[in-house]
Amino acid sequence: MLKKINFMFLILMLLATACSGGQATESSSSGSTAKIDADGHITIEFWYALGGDTGKVVEEMVKQFNESQSEITVNATYQGDYASAMAKVWSAVSAGGLPSVAQIGGAPLLGSTGAVAPITEFLNGSDGIDQNAIRQVFWDYNSAGGVLWTMPFNLSIPVMYYNRDLFTAAGLDPTQPPQTWDELIEMAGKLTVDTNNNGEIDQWGVNTSTDTHYYLSAMFLSNGVQIVSDDESEVLYNNAEAVEMLTLWGNLVNEYKVMPPNQHEEAKSDFLAGKLGILMASSSNVPSMEANASFEVGVAQMPAVNDKPRVFPVGGASLLIFKDESPEIQNAAWTFVKFMTSKESSIYLSTHTGYLPIYTDAAEWPEFVSYIQEHPNRGAPIEGLNNAVAIPEFPALGTSDSSLRRAVASVELNSATPQEALAEAKRAVDATIKEQGTNE
Amino acid sequence: MNDSQTTLIKTNPFQSGWWRRWGEETFAAYAFLLPSILVFIIFTFFPVIFSIVASFLKWNLPYKASFTGVENYTSLINGPVTSPIFWQSVGNTFYFMLGIPINMILALFIAISLNRRLPGVAIFRTAFFLPTITSMAAVSVVWMWLYHPADYGLFNSLLIELGVPVQRWLRDPALAMPCLILMGVWHGMGYNIVIFLAGLQAIPRELYEVAEIDGAGTLAKFIYVTWPQLSPTTFYILVIGVINSLQAFTEIDVMTQGGPLNVTTTLAYYLYQEAFQYFRIGMGSSVAVILFILLLALTLLQFRGLESKVYYE
């Protein structure tokens, strides 16, 4: 416990160095970690935020890059999950020691620090690439304040996982997952069972992972709710359409009783233990779910709201290049980013992890056609990309996400009505936007 | 030659009283202390001062810091958005401290039970100390399974055996904090038992023999010999317990993330949320300063109010 607090002070201290150095954010090259040898060989640092098996895939890709040419060496370092990596980048933005390239979530927001070299400059430069080859939604996801800052890398959408064995046991067709929320409620009812007849439900119909705001956002978008206003001055989820979705969510718990109240922390392990019929989670989990489940896993798109088209918010992380005074280092960083997001790398990443290919026509590439034939569960998320949108990256997005999670918990635990919960969320987020806006 | 030597000795400042008192040896002492003083200044003293300075800044990353005076403090105390959660976290912090007396009573009871020469007593001492040396993060993950809200959670299956309705433990706003306290007591008790045992073994046997000659029973011996003799130990455990409890973080971060509905958001966790989730460094620093003042006040209060009742030999 003590260590953790000391660690926080340490971070604050790191930030302090910047304060004394004045506006260190303006001259980011002062803390450059890249090196150019006498013979012109360039060594750059790369920070990434994917651990476990996915992290190993990233390391392998870096190794492939280093072996593919002899002018540039990339040193890759794991920096913890997105939140830890973000904290380290913030410290380095102020105190120096930034890498040349980083893989990080919420990256476009770093644009306003002045430390990021906008990717759009490289895309449009002499060594650029054809932007139309990559899906527009990913470019949107990497823009903030109208500027395209970062390069799409590992991306996902929310999807629905279902236990085919439990479907069969409940008399449902294991090849026909629910298409609408009404169908889901009906099927989840059949999947909610007291298996040992002790008066307590021990197999639930439906649940979501801990990032409840992500699935609620998908429902909002599918019901025509815009998350934030175009000028990013307020959030727009205290209207009838949003209340309708949060009411539906609350009803799953308190009216139809097919979802356990406030049990998202346990949802993934419950699903893998065969105690949950349907789980909403990120599409990046497909390989790990298939590897860890002892039953037949099915993957489908999240249900639609009646006959309205489905809309899914894109999640995941990006590659960004930090500014450096030396054009050689900047170009080396871009060469590396270009390699990591090339067609071949995209195929490698998407077939070795659960992340989605960034290229528009990837689903038609022969490599993918045969891959999806062998791994049919990867098909639904890739198809879902056609309905994906990017929620704008505004500075109060973190507060918005946590306020929505809080709203979900209040409704599930009956401590607020959906109207009250969303009004409260909007009040908190709008106040944060107002406060932050005056600090520029 | 002799003359000049005497003058030299007389005028040599290194031979004067000041140098003998403050020179050589003191210098050597500071030289030896230098590494730890440097570590202390760089990693403790400077960050503390810095976070006090930062608490007067409006510093929302990615924007630059600007001076706002006491605005962070006023918005914590009565701002429309931040104050409800701030005051709730102050309340939660005190609620969480309920674990201290429970822990102390149980630890004292177990320490007295273990303080005898019985075969196998070493095994029990080890068993009670084991949780304390286990990492809090690992303990938290395991206890999440014990506290699982469905009927296949370990505690719930026990309740079913007893015919009691199953509980939602950490996921129930009314039970989440008691659950954390219970686990904290289990985890921290071993340390207190060891300290109490050391205290018990330092009590001279003669005192008990005298008490027995005077006809004192078990209870009388505890009230008139053990308790007063143990008071320095008890006082130490109380002070350390309050400090540890105010800084509790790991179990909250792993098990509840401050939820459900903020009922387990203590000041230390709120500090983390402000500074490292929302990146409001100034606001987070203000919470840190308030936490520091609270800790200082509570410790002073304990020394002023209780130390007079502590019996030192």
Interface residues (C-beta under 8 A of the other chain):
Chain A: M1 L2 K4 I5 N6 M8 F9 L10 I11 L12 M13 L15 A16 C19 Q23 T25 A83 A87 W90 V93 L109 L110 S112 T113 N196 N198 E200 I201 D202 P260 P261 N262 Q263 E265 E266 D270 K275 P395 G398 T399 S402 R406 A409 S410 L413 S415 R427 A428 A431 T432 E435 Q436 N439 E440
Chain B: I42 F43 T44 F46 P47 V48 F50 S51 A54 K58 N60 L61 P62 Y63 K64 A65 S66 P80 V81 M136 M144 H148 P149 A150 D151 Y152 N156 I160 V166 R168 L170 R171 D172 P173 N244 Q247 A248 F249 T250 G259 P260 L261 N262 A268 L271 Y272 A275 F276 Q277 Y278 F279 I281 S285 A288
